């Protein structure tokens, strides 16, 4: 998957107004990505650097990737994603057009193996796509497909908070940037695709991900009390309606299960329980 990502970045259209340097941050102590990066760097017209961050902490890895950045903009893609050929220029043009601190784009699923029908019917791997130009609330932002101005993190030793360990650090980042007065917009033309292997389109993965998401939601600064109250109301409500959703089909049942796990994960974290530590 990493090779497909690097090749996609290497194919980016360029009108001559910008240059690109690639930084790959690997959080595998065994440096499993090194050979792939070295092979790509040997034939790439773009400068490519490889950095390692051995701890299993995605926030530390993101900080490792931005530390050497010296350009005007920083763009993020995850290693299981790959962009369309005009992805970067669309982000840059939108950032200039809207006068944004940063631009987010859609991440659409790419299935190498067809998933179960309930996954397609329930659109579990699809994400909301607002209209181009929409101002994005920090709580709705993430780093899977984003470009932002490097100046917004100037002076910050750790833009992404290491306390999040395994998820939620990106939402926290954008919430804090909003509070500093930075505005982010959406560009629906700057498309990236996310590879969805079979082990990520099953019930176990989706429910564990929801539990982890709920747990990490309490770490985001601000609004904690309101989230807890919402979950205290939602958990018994979902427990009551769950059996009835089976009548509407597996896709409806799983949607309610995921929402239940979001709230249940939040409440278990509140009392110090840890039902899941990773997806």
C-alpha positions as CSV (number, residue, x, y, z in Angstrom):
1,X,0.0,0.0,0.0
2,X,2.8,2.4,0.8
3,X,4.3,1.9,-2.7
4,X,0.9,2.8,-4.3
5,X,0.8,6.0,-2.1
6,X,4.3,7.1,-3.1
7,X,3.7,6.4,-6.7
8,X,0.5,8.5,-6.5
9,X,2.3,11.4,-5.0
10,X,5.0,11.1,-7.6
11,X,2.4,11.5,-10.4
12,X,1.0,14.8,-9.1
13,X,0.2,17.4,-11.7
14,X,2.3,20.6,-11.2
15,X,1.7,23.9,-12.9
16,X,5.3,25.0,-12.0
17,X,4.2,27.2,-9.1
18,X,5.3,24.8,-6.4
19,X,7.8,22.0,-5.5
20,X,7.2,18.9,-3.4
21,X,9.3,17.0,-0.9
22,X,8.1,13.7,0.6
23,X,8.7,12.7,4.2
24,X,7.8,9.1,5.3
25,X,7.5,8.6,9.1
26,X,7.7,4.9,10.1
27,X,6.6,3.9,13.6
28,X,7.7,0.3,13.1
29,X,10.9,-0.4,15.1
30,X,11.8,-3.0,12.5
31,X,11.8,-0.2,9.8
32,X,9.6,-2.3,7.5
33,X,9.0,0.6,5.2
34,X,12.7,1.4,4.6
35,X,13.2,-0.7,1.5
36,X,10.0,0.5,-0.2
37,X,11.0,4.1,0.4
38,X,14.6,3.6,-0.7
39,X,13.4,2.0,-4.0
40,X,11.0,4.8,-4.7
41,X,13.6,7.5,-3.7
42,X,16.1,6.0,-6.2
43,X,13.8,6.8,-9.2
44,X,11.8,9.8,-7.8
45,X,12.2,13.3,-9.2
46,X,11.1,14.6,-5.7
47,X,13.3,14.6,-2.6
48,X,12.3,11.8,-0.3
49,X,13.3,11.4,3.3
50,X,12.7,8.5,5.7
51,X,12.3,9.0,9.4
52,X,11.6,6.4,12.2
53,X,9.6,6.9,15.3
54,X,9.7,3.5,17.1
55,X,6.9,4.1,19.7
56,X,3.4,2.9,19.0
57,X,2.0,6.5,19.3
58,X,0.5,8.1,16.2
59,X,0.8,11.6,17.6
60,X,4.5,11.2,18.1
61,X,4.8,9.8,14.5
62,X,2.9,12.8,13.1
63,X,5.2,15.2,15.0
64,X,8.2,13.3,13.6
65,X,6.9,13.8,10.1
66,X,6.3,17.6,10.4
67,X,9.6,18.3,12.2
68,X,11.8,18.6,9.1
69,X,9.2,20.5,7.1
70,X,10.5,23.8,5.8
71,X,8.0,24.6,3.0
72,X,5.0,26.9,3.1
73,X,2.5,24.0,3.3
74,X,2.3,20.6,4.9
75,X,0.0,17.9,3.4
76,X,-0.9,14.6,5.0
77,X,-1.9,11.2,3.6
78,X,-2.1,8.0,5.5
79,X,0.0,5.0,4.3
80,X,-3.2,3.1,3.2
81,X,-4.4,5.9,1.0
82,X,-3.5,7.1,-2.5
83,X,-4.4,10.3,-4.3
84,X,-5.8,11.2,-7.7
85,X,-3.3,12.9,-10.0
86,X,-4.5,16.5,-9.4
87,X,-5.0,16.0,-5.6
88,X,-2.3,18.4,-4.5
89,X,-2.9,21.2,-6.9
90,X,-6.6,21.1,-6.1
91,X,-5.8,21.5,-2.4
92,X,-3.3,24.4,-3.0
93,X,-5.7,26.2,-5.3
94,X,-8.6,25.9,-2.9
95,X,-6.4,27.1,0.0
96,X,-5.6,30.2,-2.0
97,X,-9.1,30.7,-3.3
98,X,-10.7,30.6,0.2
99,X,-7.8,32.2,2.1
100,X,-7.8,29.1,4.4
101,X,-5.4,27.9,7.1
102,X,-5.9,24.5,5.5
103,X,-8.0,22.4,3.2
104,X,-9.5,19.0,3.7
105,X,-10.6,16.6,0.9
106,X,-12.7,13.4,0.7
107,X,-11.3,9.9,1.4
108,X,-13.3,7.3,-0.5
109,X,-13.1,3.6,0.0
110,X,-11.2,1.3,-2.5
111,X,-12.0,-2.4,-2.1
112,X,-9.4,-4.7,-3.6
113,X,-11.8,-7.6,-2.5
114,X,-15.6,-7.0,-2.6
115,X,-16.9,-6.6,1.0
116,X,-20.1,-8.2,2.4
117,X,-23.2,-6.6,1.0
118,X,-24.3,-5.1,4.3
119,X,-21.1,-3.0,4.3
120,X,-22.0,-1.6,0.9
121,X,-25.7,-1.1,1.8
122,X,-24.9,0.6,5.1
123,X,-22.1,2.7,3.5
124,X,-19.9,2.0,6.5
125,X,-16.7,2.9,4.7
126,X,-18.0,6.2,3.3
127,X,-17.6,9.5,4.9
128,X,-19.6,12.8,4.6
129,X,-18.6,15.0,1.7
130,X,-19.8,18.6,2.1
131,X,-19.8,21.1,-0.7
132,X,-16.5,22.6,-1.8
133,X,-15.9,25.8,0.2
134,X,-17.7,24.6,3.3
135,X,-16.1,25.8,6.5
136,X,-15.1,22.8,8.6
137,X,-15.6,22.6,12.3
138,X,-12.5,21.2,14.0
139,X,-14.4,18.3,15.5
140,X,-15.2,17.1,12.0
141,X,-11.6,17.3,10.7
142,X,-8.9,14.7,10.4
143,X,-5.5,14.2,8.8
144,X,-6.3,11.5,6.3
145,X,-6.4,14.0,3.4
146,X,-5.4,17.5,4.4
147,X,-3.1,20.4,3.5
148,X,-2.4,23.3,5.9
149,X,-0.1,26.3,6.1
150,X,3.0,25.5,8.1
151,X,2.9,28.9,9.8
152,X,-0.1,27.7,12.0
153,X,2.2,25.3,13.9
154,X,5.1,27.7,14.1
155,X,6.7,27.6,17.6
156,X,4.9,24.4,18.6
157,X,7.2,21.7,19.8
158,X,4.5,19.0,19.5
159,X,1.6,20.1,17.3
160,X,-0.1,16.7,17.9
161,X,-0.6,15.8,21.6
162,X,1.1,12.5,22.5
163,X,-1.5,11.7,25.2
164,X,-3.8,10.4,22.5
165,X,-1.5,7.4,21.6
166,X,-3.6,5.6,19.1
167,X,-6.2,8.0,17.7
168,X,-8.0,11.3,18.2
169,X,-4.9,13.4,18.0
170,X,-6.0,14.9,14.7
171,X,-9.4,16.0,15.9
172,X,-7.7,17.6,19.0
173,X,-5.3,19.4,16.7
174,X,-8.0,20.9,14.6
175,X,-10.1,21.9,17.6
176,X,-7.1,23.7,19.1
177,X,-6.4,25.4,15.8
178,X,-10.0,26.6,15.5
179,X,-9.7,28.1,19.0
180,X,-6.6,30.0,17.8
181,X,-8.7,31.5,15.0
182,X,-7.6,29.3,12.1
183,X,-10.3,28.4,9.6
184,X,-10.3,25.2,7.5
185,X,-12.4,24.6,4.3
186,X,-13.4,21.6,2.3
187,X,-12.5,20.8,-1.3
188,X,-14.5,17.9,-2.8
189,X,-12.2,17.8,-5.9
190,X,-9.1,16.9,-4.0
191,X,-9.8,13.1,-3.8
192,X,-7.9,10.4,-2.1
193,X,-8.8,6.7,-1.9
194,X,-8.4,4.5,1.1
195,X,-7.6,0.8,0.6
196,X,-10.0,-1.3,2.7
197,X,-8.7,-4.8,3.2
198,X,-11.1,-7.6,4.2
199,X,-10.0,-7.4,7.9
200,X,-11.3,-3.8,8.0
201,X,-14.7,-4.5,6.6
202,X,-15.9,-6.8,9.3
203,X,-17.9,-6.4,12.4
204,X,-15.1,-6.9,14.9
205,X,-12.9,-4.2,13.4
206,X,-15.8,-1.7,13.2
207,X,-16.9,-2.2,16.8
208,X,-13.4,-2.1,18.2
209,X,-12.8,1.1,16.3
210,X,-16.0,2.6,17.7
211,X,-15.0,1.7,21.3
212,X,-11.6,3.3,20.8
213,X,-13.1,6.4,19.2
214,X,-15.4,6.8,22.2
215,X,-12.5,6.3,24.6
216,X,-10.4,8.9,22.9
217,X,-13.2,11.5,22.6
218,X,-12.8,12.3,26.3
219,X,-9.2,13.4,25.7
220,X,-10.2,16.2,23.4
221,X,-10.1,19.5,25.3
222,X,-13.5,21.0,26.1
223,X,-17.0,19.8,26.1
224,X,-16.3,16.7,28.2
225,X,-19.3,17.0,30.5
226,X,-21.8,17.4,27.6
227,X,-20.3,14.3,25.9
228,X,-20.7,12.2,29.1
229,X,-24.3,13.3,29.6
230,X,-25.1,12.5,26.0
231,X,-23.7,9.0,26.4
232,X,-25.5,8.4,29.7
233,X,-28.7,9.0,27.8
234,X,-27.7,7.2,24.6
235,X,-26.4,3.8,26.0
236,X,-29.7,2.6,27.6
237,X,-31.7,3.9,24.6
238,X,-29.6,1.9,22.2
239,X,-29.7,-1.2,24.4
240,X,-33.5,-1.0,24.2
241,X,-33.8,-0.5,20.4
242,X,-31.0,-2.9,19.3
243,X,-33.1,-6.1,19.1
244,X,-35.7,-4.3,16.9
245,X,-33.1,-3.1,14.4
246,X,-32.5,-6.7,13.3
247,X,-35.9,-6.6,11.6
248,X,-34.6,-3.8,9.3
249,X,-31.5,-5.7,8.2
250,X,-27.9,-6.3,9.1
251,X,-26.8,-2.8,7.9
252,X,-29.2,-1.1,10.3
253,X,-28.3,-3.4,13.2
254,X,-24.6,-2.6,12.7
255,X,-25.1,1.1,12.5
256,X,-26.8,1.1,15.8
257,X,-24.2,-1.2,17.3
258,X,-21.5,1.2,16.2
259,X,-23.3,4.1,17.8
260,X,-23.7,2.2,21.0
261,X,-20.0,1.3,21.1
262,X,-19.1,5.0,20.5
263,X,-21.0,5.9,23.7
264,X,-20.2,2.8,25.7
265,X,-16.4,3.3,25.0
266,X,-16.7,6.8,26.3
267,X,-18.4,5.7,29.5
268,X,-16.0,2.8,30.2
269,X,-13.1,5.3,29.8
270,X,-14.7,7.6,32.3
271,X,-14.6,4.9,35.0
272,X,-11.1,3.8,34.1
273,X,-11.9,0.6,32.2
274,X,-10.1,-0.2,28.9
275,X,-12.0,-2.7,26.8
276,X,-9.8,-2.1,23.8
277,X,-6.4,-0.5,23.3
278,X,-6.1,-0.7,19.5
279,X,-8.3,-1.4,16.5
